[in-house]
Amino acid sequence: MRQRVARVAVTAVLVALVLLATPLALAIRSSLYADQRDTLERAALAAAVRVNADYRTGDPAELRAPGAGERVGLYDPGPALRAGTGPRAGDTMVRQALHGLIARTTTGSELVVAVPVSHNEEVIGVVRASSAVSAVRERVFLGWAALCGAALLALTVAVLVTRRQARVLATPLEDLSRHCRAVTEGDLTARAAPSTIAEIDQVARTHNDMLHSLAELLRHERDFTTNASHQLRTPLTGLQLTLESGLERGDAQLRPVVEEALASTRRLHRTVEEVLRLAGSGGLPYHAAPDRPLDQILEETVQRWHGLFAQAGRRLEYPLQDVPAGVRVPGGPVTEILGVLLDNAHGHGSGSVRVAVRDLDDALAIDVGDEGTLRTDPARLFSRGHTGGDPVSTGGTGIGLALAQDLAVSLGGRLFLAGGDPTTFTLLIPVRSVE
């Protein structure tokens, strides 16, 4: 942020300096050359005033002493040098001045001004004044050096001012960024401090208001989770105790029914625990669930669902020999995910259902597929509240697939649709080997 602001400001200053310094440098050069020509012209005019017409008859001409670096000479109509210094024969400028005009020019090495000397409306001679171009060029270079120094000073001041302004602009934004990172790391008490910049203060106030609303929302969700935990666990525990008491005192005919009801209640209790644990973790990976051997989890899951598929005249295939030996996974979440997928296949799929395991070295792929065809939008398949709605399609079941996907993410894995015809879901989970 600071570097970008500084670059923009310095670039703007450089462009302004170039746009101003270039014409100013040309103006300095033009002004110094024009000033030197004016000086030569004044020297030539001063000398011409002192020339007497008798110089042609041998009377010596008295010329004023030239300035430093100047040469002044008097030429007759010949034109030949009669007094002072200069070329012995008059040059082009002298011949032009013999016509009554002041001539000015810049040769390769000299600045020359020639002024006619008149007497009784007749040009009787020419005063030629000249100086070296190198002297003017040195003055031009000195002027340009002063201009560069002023530009460098202006650039230095601009850089210092820009750095200060960049710090003033960037500091509140950096503070706001640190507060956002703190919120990302879980500190919901972080608040952005006010600054001296109204626009950034407005963003900070909006950020703080949003954070306050988010904190209130999370507080309500935590309260709901706590309430749900209490209101669900207490009656489920009481129901389990009642069934266990009935199991001890019941007759032999009711015993299988009570045992099945007790097993269902225990599974419901584990489901509630997993859902509450997921809600408490915020969907982040967690390791609270104990690891269990994968082959035991799959075998128990298949045994629990085998009867339901058999009652519907469908087969549930489970090749146990494909499961790698000694592999452990979080028992509760994986059991819930497999239960959602098999319930989904039972309610919306058709034909035989197959559970297959593929070893991917540091991860396992568990495929659950049936012989049905997907007839719902795959993009909405894992959306909460979406239902496939087709009796022969393996579609979403409102919350089940969304919950299963959240559980997979919480384990550091993935749940996705691997194929639509036939329909196949794949669960990818990291694994740990038994030591």
PAGUVEX-745935 format. One record per residue (C-alpha): x, z, y; residue number from 1; residue in three letters. Coordinates in Angstrom, 2 decimals, padded with zeros to 5 digits. Example, Ala and Ser with C-alpha at 12.3 -4.5 7.8 and 13.67 -1.06 7.14 Angstrom:
// residues 2
[atom [012.30, 007.80, -004.50], 1, ALA] [atom [013.67, 007.14, -001.06], 2, SER] 
***
This chain:
// residues 435
[atom [000.00, 000.00, 000.00], 1, MET] [atom [002.69, 001.05, 002.48], 2, ARG] [atom [004.90, -001.91, 001.63], 3, GLN] [atom [002.02, -004.36, 001.99], 4, ARG] [atom [001.04, -002.98, 005.39], 5, VAL] [atom [004.68, -003.05, 006.53], 6, ALA] [atom [005.18, -006.61, 005.29], 7, ARG] [atom [002.07, -007.86, 007.07], 8, VAL] [atom [003.00, -006.16, 010.34], 9, ALA] [atom [006.66, -007.26, 010.25], 10, VAL] [atom [005.63, -010.81, 009.39], 11, THR] [atom [003.25, -010.84, 012.36], 12, ALA] [atom [006.01, -009.52, 014.66], 13, VAL] [atom [008.48, -012.11, 013.37], 14, LEU] [atom [006.01, -014.93, 013.94], 15, VAL] [atom [005.33, -013.65, 017.47], 16, ALA] [atom [009.05, -013.36, 018.22], 17, LEU] [atom [009.73, -016.87, 016.98], 18, VAL] [atom [006.84, -018.30, 018.97], 19, LEU] [atom [008.01, -016.48, 022.11], 20, LEU] [atom [011.78, -016.69, 021.67], 21, ALA] [atom [011.97, -020.42, 020.96], 22, THR] [atom [010.46, -021.63, 024.26], 23, PRO] [atom [012.23, -018.80, 026.09], 24, LEU] [atom [015.59, -019.90, 024.67], 25, ALA] [atom [014.90, -023.48, 025.78], 26, LEU] [atom [013.87, -022.20, 029.20], 27, ALA] [atom [017.12, -020.20, 029.50], 28, ILE] [atom [019.17, -023.27, 028.64], 29, ARG] [atom [017.26, -025.50, 031.05], 30, SER] [atom [017.40, -022.90, 033.83], 31, SER] [atom [021.15, -022.34, 033.55], 32, LEU] [atom [021.91, -026.05, 033.58], 33, TYR] [atom [019.57, -026.59, 036.53], 34, ALA] [atom [021.13, -023.61, 038.35], 35, ASP] [atom [024.63, -025.03, 037.89], 36, GLN] [atom [023.54, -028.45, 039.15], 37, ARG] [atom [021.99, -026.79, 042.22], 38, ASP] [atom [025.25, -024.90, 042.81], 39, THR] [atom [027.22, -028.15, 042.63], 40, LEU] [atom [024.77, -029.85, 044.94], 41, GLU] [atom [025.10, -027.08, 047.54], 42, ARG] [atom [028.89, -027.26, 047.29], 43, ALA] [atom [028.83, -031.04, 047.75], 44, ALA] [atom [026.45, -030.82, 050.72], 45, LEU] [atom [028.58, -028.13, 052.36], 46, ALA] [atom [031.65, -030.33, 051.93], 47, ALA] [atom [029.86, -033.45, 053.20], 48, ALA] [atom [028.87, -031.69, 056.43], 49, VAL] [atom [032.54, -031.01, 057.20], 50, ARG] [atom [033.69, -034.62, 056.65], 51, VAL] [atom [034.57, -036.42, 059.90], 52, ASN] [atom [034.17, -040.20, 060.21], 53, ALA] [atom [037.82, -040.44, 061.33], 54, ASP] [atom [039.04, -039.72, 057.81], 55, TYR] [atom [039.02, -043.49, 057.28], 56, ARG] [atom [041.69, -043.95, 060.00], 57, THR] [atom [043.98, -041.39, 058.51], 58, GLY] [atom [042.62, -038.16, 059.94], 59, ASP] [atom [042.81, -035.65, 057.07], 60, PRO] [atom [039.42, -034.50, 055.70], 61, ALA] [atom [038.89, -030.77, 055.51], 62, GLU] [atom [036.82, -029.87, 052.41], 63, LEU] [atom [035.64, -026.35, 051.63], 64, ARG] [atom [037.41, -024.56, 048.86], 65, ALA] [atom [035.61, -025.19, 045.54], 66, PRO] [atom [034.20, -022.35, 043.49], 67, GLY] [atom [035.65, -021.14, 040.22], 68, ALA] [atom [035.61, -023.93, 037.67], 69, GLY] [atom [034.44, -026.53, 040.23], 70, GLU] [atom [036.10, -029.71, 041.42], 71, ARG] [atom [035.17, -031.31, 044.77], 72, VAL] [atom [036.48, -034.69, 045.92], 73, GLY] [atom [035.87, -037.12, 048.83], 74, LEU] [atom [035.59, -040.81, 048.07], 75, TYR] [atom [035.60, -043.72, 050.51], 76, ASP] [atom [033.30, -046.77, 050.07], 77, PRO] [atom [036.10, -048.31, 047.94], 78, GLY] [atom [035.39, -046.07, 046.09], 79, PRO] [atom [038.73, -044.26, 045.93], 80, ALA] [atom [039.60, -040.58, 046.04], 81, LEU] [atom [040.71, -039.63, 049.58], 82, ARG] [atom [040.75, -035.86, 049.35], 83, ALA] [atom [040.10, -032.99, 046.91], 84, GLY] [atom [040.09, -033.30, 043.16], 85, THR] [atom [038.37, -035.68, 040.81], 86, GLY] [atom [038.85, -039.08, 039.17], 87, PRO] [atom [041.10, -041.35, 041.24], 88, ARG] [atom [038.51, -044.13, 041.15], 89, ALA] [atom [034.87, -043.37, 041.84], 90, GLY] [atom [032.64, -043.34, 038.76], 91, ASP] [atom [029.02, -044.39, 038.32], 92, THR] [atom [027.68, -041.32, 040.15], 93, MET] [atom [029.86, -042.10, 043.19], 94, VAL] [atom [028.71, -045.72, 043.28], 95, ARG] [atom [025.07, -044.61, 043.08], 96, GLN] [atom [025.55, -042.17, 045.96], 97, ALA] [atom [027.04, -045.01, 048.11], 98, LEU] [atom [023.48, -046.39, 048.22], 99, HIS] [atom [022.33, -043.27, 050.09], 100, GLY] [atom [020.94, -041.26, 047.16], 101, LEU] [atom [022.03, -037.96, 045.66], 102, ILE] [atom [023.10, -038.62, 042.06], 103, ALA] [atom [023.04, -036.02, 039.29], 104, ARG] [atom [024.06, -036.35, 035.67], 105, THR] [atom [025.55, -034.57, 032.68], 106, THR] [atom [028.35, -036.39, 030.89], 107, THR] [atom [029.85, -035.35, 027.60], 108, GLY] [atom [032.04, -032.67, 029.19], 109, SER] [atom [030.97, -032.36, 032.85], 110, GLU] [atom [028.06, -031.72, 035.16], 111, LEU] [atom [028.36, -034.12, 038.15], 112, VAL] [atom [026.59, -034.26, 041.52], 113, VAL] [atom [027.45, -036.94, 044.10], 114, ALA] [atom [026.23, -036.61, 047.74], 115, VAL] [atom [026.49, -039.47, 050.30], 116, PRO] [atom [028.31, -038.83, 053.63], 117, VAL] [atom [026.46, -040.58, 056.49], 118, SER] [atom [027.49, -041.40, 060.04], 119, HIS] [atom [025.26, -043.34, 062.47], 120, ASN] [atom [022.89, -044.15, 059.60], 121, GLU] [atom [025.79, -045.60, 057.60], 122, GLU] [atom [027.24, -044.23, 054.36], 123, VAL] [atom [030.93, -043.73, 055.08], 124, ILE] [atom [031.82, -041.88, 051.90], 125, GLY] [atom [030.73, -039.72, 048.97], 126, VAL] [atom [031.43, -036.12, 048.10], 127, VAL] [atom [031.61, -035.61, 044.32], 128, ARG] [atom [031.30, -032.09, 042.85], 129, ALA] [atom [031.66, -031.34, 039.14], 130, SER] [atom [032.16, -028.49, 036.69], 131, SER] [atom [032.84, -028.22, 032.97], 132, ALA] [atom [029.83, -028.16, 030.64], 133, VAL] [atom [031.59, -025.58, 028.46], 134, SER] [atom [031.29, -022.97, 031.22], 135, ALA] [atom [027.52, -023.47, 031.40], 136, VAL] [atom [027.31, -023.51, 027.62], 137, ARG] [atom [029.04, -020.12, 027.46], 138, GLU] [atom [026.45, -018.72, 029.87], 139, ARG] [atom [023.69, -020.22, 027.71], 140, VAL] [atom [025.13, -018.58, 024.60], 141, PHE] [atom [025.37, -015.26, 026.44], 142, LEU] [atom [021.72, -015.61, 027.48], 143, GLY] [atom [020.71, -016.44, 023.93], 144, TRP] [atom [022.70, -013.45, 022.65], 145, ALA] [atom [020.86, -011.19, 025.08], 146, ALA] [atom [017.57, -012.74, 023.92], 147, LEU] [atom [018.48, -012.13, 020.26], 148, CYS] [atom [019.42, -008.55, 021.07], 149, GLY] [atom [016.08, -007.98, 022.78], 150, ALA] [atom [014.28, -009.59, 019.82], 151, ALA] [atom [016.23, -007.43, 017.36], 152, LEU] [atom [015.39, -004.33, 019.38], 153, LEU] [atom [011.71, -005.32, 019.44], 154, ALA] [atom [011.80, -005.94, 015.68], 155, LEU] [atom [013.42, -002.54, 015.05], 156, THR] [atom [010.80, -000.78, 017.16], 157, VAL] [atom [008.07, -002.75, 015.38], 158, ALA] [atom [009.45, -001.74, 011.95], 159, VAL] [atom [009.56, 001.93, 012.94], 160, LEU] [atom [006.04, 001.84, 014.37], 161, VAL] [atom [004.82, -000.11, 011.33], 162, THR] [atom [006.30, 002.41, 008.89], 163, ARG] [atom [004.64, 005.24, 010.74], 164, ARG] [atom [001.28, 003.47, 010.84], 165, GLN] [atom [001.59, 002.46, 007.19], 166, ALA] [atom [002.22, 006.11, 006.31], 167, ARG] [atom [-000.80, 007.16, 008.37], 168, VAL] [atom [-002.99, 004.58, 006.61], 169, LEU] [atom [-001.61, 005.00, 003.10], 170, ALA] [atom [-001.39, 008.80, 002.86], 171, THR] [atom [-005.16, 009.46, 002.72], 172, PRO] [atom [-005.62, 006.59, 000.25], 173, LEU] [atom [-002.85, 007.99, -001.94], 174, GLU] [atom [-004.49, 011.41, -001.78], 175, ASP] [atom [-007.81, 009.86, -002.76], 176, LEU] [atom [-006.10, 008.07, -005.65], 177, SER] [atom [-004.58, 011.37, -006.87], 178, ARG] [atom [-008.00, 013.02, -006.75], 179, HIS] [atom [-009.49, 010.13, -008.74], 180, CYS] [atom [-006.77, 010.51, -011.38], 181, ARG] [atom [-007.45, 014.23, -011.53], 182, ALA] [atom [-011.14, 013.50, -012.09], 183, VAL] [atom [-010.22, 010.98, -014.79], 184, THR] [atom [-008.17, 013.69, -016.51], 185, GLU] [atom [-011.20, 015.99, -016.50], 186, GLY] [atom [-010.86, 018.06, -013.30], 187, ASP] [atom [-014.33, 017.81, -011.81], 188, LEU] [atom [-013.48, 020.37, -009.11], 189, THR] [atom [-011.11, 017.97, -007.30], 190, ALA] [atom [-012.33, 016.93, -003.87], 191, ARG] [atom [-010.84, 014.44, -001.43], 192, ALA] [atom [-009.65, 016.00, 001.83], 193, ALA] [atom [-010.66, 014.54, 005.23], 194, PRO] [atom [-008.21, 012.40, 007.18], 195, SER] [atom [-007.93, 010.98, 010.69], 196, THR] [atom [-009.29, 007.56, 009.72], 197, ILE] [atom [-013.07, 007.23, 009.88], 198, ALA] [atom [-013.38, 004.46, 007.30], 199, GLU] [atom [-011.28, 006.31, 004.72], 200, ILE] [atom [-013.19, 009.52, 005.47], 201, ASP] [atom [-016.42, 007.70, 004.70], 202, GLN] [atom [-015.02, 006.58, 001.32], 203, VAL] [atom [-013.82, 010.15, 000.64], 204, ALA] [atom [-017.23, 011.62, 001.46], 205, ARG] [atom [-018.93, 009.07, -000.80], 206, THR] [atom [-016.43, 009.92, -003.55], 207, HIS] [atom [-017.09, 013.65, -003.18], 208, ASN] [atom [-020.87, 013.13, -003.20], 209, ASP] [atom [-020.61, 010.99, -006.31], 210, MET] [atom [-018.38, 013.58, -007.97], 211, LEU] [atom [-020.83, 016.34, -007.11], 212, HIS] [atom [-023.71, 014.36, -008.63], 213, SER] [atom [-021.61, 013.63, -011.71], 214, LEU] [atom [-020.68, 017.29, -012.11], 215, ALA] [atom [-024.35, 018.28, -011.86], 216, GLU] [atom [-025.29, 015.63, -014.42], 217, LEU] [atom [-022.61, 016.83, -016.83], 218, LEU] [atom [-023.71, 020.43, -016.30], 219, ARG] [atom [-027.28, 019.49, -017.21], 220, HIS] [atom [-026.01, 017.64, -020.28], 221, GLU] [atom [-023.92, 020.64, -021.37], 222, ARG] [atom [-026.91, 022.91, -020.88], 223, ASP] [atom [-029.05, 020.54, -022.93], 224, PHE] [atom [-026.42, 020.44, -025.67], 225, THR] [atom [-026.24, 024.22, -025.74], 226, THR] [atom [-030.02, 024.52, -025.82], 227, ASN] [atom [-030.37, 021.86, -028.49], 228, ALA] [atom [-027.63, 023.52, -030.54], 229, SER] [atom [-029.45, 026.83, -030.45], 230, HIS] [atom [-032.94, 025.44, -030.97], 231, GLN] [atom [-031.90, 023.19, -033.89], 232, LEU] [atom [-029.39, 025.35, -035.70], 233, ARG] [atom [-031.52, 028.49, -035.76], 234, THR] [atom [-034.61, 026.99, -037.49], 235, PRO] [atom [-032.46, 024.90, -039.84], 236, LEU] [atom [-030.54, 027.99, -040.90], 237, THR] [atom [-033.80, 029.87, -041.41], 238, GLY] [atom [-035.21, 026.97, -043.44], 239, LEU] [atom [-032.13, 026.91, -045.65], 240, GLN] [atom [-032.37, 030.66, -046.27], 241, LEU] [atom [-036.07, 030.31, -047.13], 242, THR] [atom [-035.37, 027.47, -049.59], 243, LEU] [atom [-032.50, 029.41, -051.17], 244, GLU] [atom [-034.79, 032.44, -051.61], 245, SER] [atom [-037.48, 030.22, -053.07], 246, GLY] [atom [-034.92, 028.70, -055.41], 247, LEU] [atom [-034.06, 032.12, -056.76], 248, GLU] [atom [-037.69, 033.17, -057.31], 249, ARG] [atom [-039.37, 029.80, -058.00], 250, GLY] [atom [-040.52, 028.54, -061.35], 251, ASP] [atom [-038.77, 025.86, -063.36], 252, ALA] [atom [-041.22, 023.10, -062.35], 253, GLN] [atom [-040.60, 023.55, -058.61], 254, LEU] [atom [-036.86, 024.04, -058.93], 255, ARG] [atom [-035.86, 020.31, -058.72], 256, PRO] [atom [-038.08, 019.83, -055.67], 257, VAL] [atom [-036.66, 022.89, -053.93], 258, VAL] [atom [-033.10, 021.83, -054.75], 259, GLU] [atom [-033.70, 018.39, -053.28], 260, GLU] [atom [-035.30, 019.90, -050.17], 261, ALA] [atom [-032.36, 022.27, -049.81], 262, LEU] [atom [-029.86, 019.41, -050.16], 263, ALA] [atom [-031.76, 017.38, -047.54], 264, SER] [atom [-031.78, 020.38, -045.20], 265, THR] [atom [-028.05, 020.83, -045.59], 266, ARG] [atom [-027.48, 017.14, -044.88], 267, ARG] [atom [-029.70, 017.44, -041.80], 268, LEU] [atom [-027.68, 020.45, -040.70], 269, HIS] [atom [-024.43, 018.47, -041.03], 270, ARG] [atom [-025.98, 015.58, -039.10], 271, THR] [atom [-026.98, 017.88, -036.28], 272, VAL] [atom [-023.47, 019.34, -036.22], 273, GLU] [atom [-021.88, 015.89, -035.96], 274, GLU] [atom [-024.24, 014.77, -033.20], 275, VAL] [atom [-023.62, 017.96, -031.21], 276, LEU] [atom [-019.87, 017.70, -031.78], 277, ARG] [atom [-019.91, 014.09, -030.54], 278, LEU] [atom [-021.91, 015.10, -027.47], 279, ALA] [atom [-019.49, 017.92, -026.74], 280, GLY] [atom [-016.44, 015.67, -027.05], 281, SER] [atom [-017.80, 013.08, -024.60], 282, GLY] [atom [-017.10, 010.28, -027.07], 283, GLY] [atom [-013.35, 010.99, -027.06], 284, LEU] [atom [-011.34, 011.15, -030.30], 285, PRO] [atom [-011.55, 014.53, -031.93], 286, TYR] [atom [-010.16, 016.12, -035.06], 287, HIS] [atom [-012.58, 018.99, -035.63], 288, ALA] [atom [-014.11, 017.45, -038.75], 289, ALA] [atom [-012.23, 018.39, -041.93], 290, PRO] [atom [-010.65, 015.60, -043.93], 291, ASP] [atom [-011.99, 014.77, -047.36], 292, ARG] [atom [-010.95, 012.26, -050.02], 293, PRO] [atom [-012.61, 008.94, -049.32], 294, LEU] [atom [-013.58, 008.30, -052.95], 295, ASP] [atom [-015.58, 011.57, -053.03], 296, GLN] [atom [-017.38, 010.68, -049.79], 297, ILE] [atom [-018.30, 007.20, -051.05], 298, LEU] [atom [-019.43, 008.48, -054.45], 299, GLU] [atom [-021.66, 011.17, -052.93], 300, GLU] [atom [-023.12, 008.69, -050.43], 301, THR] [atom [-023.89, 006.09, -053.09], 302, VAL] [atom [-025.49, 008.71, -055.37], 303, GLN] [atom [-027.72, 009.87, -052.53], 304, ARG] [atom [-028.89, 006.34, -051.66], 305, TRP] [atom [-028.98, 004.83, -055.13], 306, HIS] [atom [-032.44, 006.17, -055.94], 307, GLY] [atom [-034.02, 004.86, -052.72], 308, LEU] [atom [-032.73, 001.32, -053.32], 309, PHE] [atom [-033.78, 001.50, -056.99], 310, ALA] [atom [-037.33, 002.47, -055.97], 311, GLN] [atom [-037.40, -000.64, -053.77], 312, ALA] [atom [-036.19, -002.82, -056.67], 313, GLY] [atom [-032.80, -003.42, -055.04], 314, ARG] [atom [-029.29, -002.83, -056.29], 315, ARG] [atom [-026.59, -000.78, -054.59], 316, LEU] [atom [-023.16, -001.98, -055.74], 317, GLU] [atom [-020.11, 000.17, -055.27], 318, TYR] [atom [-016.77, -000.89, -056.84], 319, PRO] [atom [-015.06, 002.50, -057.07], 320, LEU] [atom [-011.84, 000.97, -058.38], 321, GLN] [atom [-011.14, -000.66, -054.97], 322, ASP] [atom [-010.73, 002.70, -053.21], 323, VAL] [atom [-007.04, 003.63, -052.65], 324, PRO] [atom [-006.14, 006.91, -054.31], 325, ALA] [atom [-005.23, 009.94, -052.23], 326, GLY] [atom [-006.70, 008.73, -048.95], 327, VAL] [atom [-008.41, 011.27, -046.71], 328, ARG] [atom [-010.77, 010.67, -043.78], 329, VAL] [atom [-012.91, 012.93, -041.57], 330, PRO] [atom [-015.73, 013.77, -043.94], 331, GLY] [atom [-018.69, 014.46, -041.63], 332, GLY] [atom [-018.45, 011.46, -039.28], 333, PRO] [atom [-017.68, 008.92, -042.02], 334, VAL] [atom [-020.61, 010.24, -044.09], 335, THR] [atom [-022.95, 009.86, -041.11], 336, GLU] [atom [-021.74, 006.33, -040.35], 337, ILE] [atom [-022.21, 005.19, -043.95], 338, LEU] [atom [-025.65, 006.82, -043.98], 339, GLY] [atom [-026.66, 004.88, -040.84], 340, VAL] [atom [-025.41, 001.57, -042.29], 341, LEU] [atom [-027.16, 002.10, -045.66], 342, LEU] [atom [-030.36, 003.24, -043.94], 343, ASP] [atom [-030.17, 000.13, -041.77], 344, ASN] [atom [-029.69, -002.10, -044.83], 345, ALA] [atom [-032.54, -000.31, -046.63], 346, HIS] [atom [-034.98, -000.69, -043.76], 347, GLY] [atom [-034.05, -004.14, -042.38], 348, HIS] [atom [-031.99, -005.89, -045.06], 349, GLY] [atom [-032.91, -007.64, -048.29], 350, SER] [atom [-031.46, -008.17, -051.75], 351, GLY] [atom [-028.52, -006.27, -053.18], 352, SER] [atom [-026.38, -004.06, -050.97], 353, VAL] [atom [-022.62, -003.90, -051.54], 354, ARG] [atom [-020.16, -001.28, -050.28], 355, VAL] [atom [-016.55, -002.51, -050.44], 356, ALA] [atom [-013.26, -000.95, -049.35], 357, VAL] [atom [-010.20, -002.87, -048.18], 358, ARG] [atom [-006.77, -001.29, -047.74], 359, ASP] [atom [-005.06, -002.27, -044.45], 360, LEU] [atom [-001.99, -000.02, -044.82], 361, ASP] [atom [-002.50, 002.42, -041.91], 362, ASP] [atom [-006.27, 001.83, -041.78], 363, ALA] [atom [-009.19, 001.18, -044.11], 364, LEU] [atom [-011.98, -001.36, -043.76], 365, ALA] [atom [-015.30, -000.34, -045.30], 366, ILE] [atom [-017.74, -003.26, -045.56], 367, ASP] [atom [-021.48, -002.65, -045.96], 368, VAL] [atom [-023.44, -005.86, -046.48], 369, GLY] [atom [-026.71, -007.14, -047.92], 370, ASP] [atom [-028.20, -010.55, -048.67], 371, GLU] [atom [-030.30, -010.73, -045.51], 372, GLY] [atom [-029.74, -012.91, -042.43], 373, THR] [atom [-029.25, -011.50, -038.96], 374, LEU] [atom [-032.11, -012.59, -036.69], 375, ARG] [atom [-031.41, -010.56, -033.60], 376, THR] [atom [-029.01, -010.94, -030.69], 377, ASP] [atom [-025.57, -009.67, -031.81], 378, PRO] [atom [-024.77, -008.70, -028.21], 379, ALA] [atom [-027.64, -006.18, -028.23], 380, ARG] [atom [-027.13, -004.98, -031.77], 381, LEU] [atom [-025.44, -001.69, -030.82], 382, PHE] [atom [-027.51, -001.06, -027.69], 383, SER] [atom [-029.50, 002.14, -027.68], 384, ARG] [atom [-033.23, 001.59, -027.93], 385, GLY] [atom [-032.87, -001.91, -029.42], 386, HIS] [atom [-034.54, -002.59, -032.78], 387, THR] [atom [-034.04, -005.65, -034.94], 388, GLY] [atom [-037.74, -005.90, -035.59], 389, GLY] [atom [-037.43, -008.38, -038.48], 390, ASP] [atom [-038.05, -007.17, -042.06], 391, PRO] [atom [-035.35, -009.39, -043.50], 392, VAL] [atom [-032.70, -008.91, -040.87], 393, SER] [atom [-030.12, -006.22, -040.53], 394, THR] [atom [-030.63, -005.43, -036.89], 395, GLY] [atom [-030.26, -002.44, -034.61], 396, GLY] [atom [-032.41, 000.57, -035.37], 397, THR] [atom [-032.85, 002.02, -031.95], 398, GLY] [atom [-030.24, 004.80, -031.97], 399, ILE] [atom [-028.68, 004.68, -035.45], 400, GLY] [atom [-026.18, 001.85, -034.94], 401, LEU] [atom [-025.28, 003.05, -031.43], 402, ALA] [atom [-024.66, 006.55, -032.80], 403, LEU] [atom [-022.58, 005.16, -035.67], 404, ALA] [atom [-020.48, 003.13, -033.25], 405, GLN] [atom [-019.89, 006.21, -031.06], 406, ASP] [atom [-018.84, 008.20, -034.11], 407, LEU] [atom [-016.42, 005.43, -035.15], 408, ALA] [atom [-014.86, 005.36, -031.67], 409, VAL] [atom [-014.54, 009.15, -031.70], 410, SER] [atom [-012.43, 008.81, -034.87], 411, LEU] [atom [-010.18, 006.25, -033.23], 412, GLY] [atom [-011.76, 003.44, -035.23], 413, GLY] [atom [-014.28, 000.62, -034.75], 414, ARG] [atom [-017.65, -000.46, -036.09], 415, LEU] [atom [-018.65, -004.08, -035.65], 416, PHE] [atom [-020.74, -006.88, -037.11], 417, LEU] [atom [-018.48, -008.89, -039.42], 418, ALA] [atom [-021.04, -011.53, -040.45], 419, GLY] [atom [-024.64, -012.56, -039.86], 420, GLY] [atom [-025.40, -014.62, -042.96], 421, ASP] [atom [-025.22, -012.62, -045.14], 422, PRO] [atom [-025.23, -009.64, -042.83], 423, THR] [atom [-022.13, -007.46, -043.09], 424, THR] [atom [-020.97, -004.50, -041.02], 425, PHE] [atom [-017.33, -003.36, -041.10], 426, THR] [atom [-016.04, 000.12, -040.33], 427, LEU] [atom [-012.32, 000.36, -039.45], 428, LEU] [atom [-010.89, 003.88, -039.57], 429, ILE] [atom [-007.34, 005.28, -039.52], 430, PRO] [atom [-006.39, 007.18, -042.66], 431, VAL] [atom [-004.01, 009.90, -043.76], 432, ARG] [atom [-002.61, 010.16, -047.26], 433, SER] [atom [-002.78, 013.30, -049.35], 434, VAL] [atom [000.63, 015.02, -049.53], 435, GLU] 
***
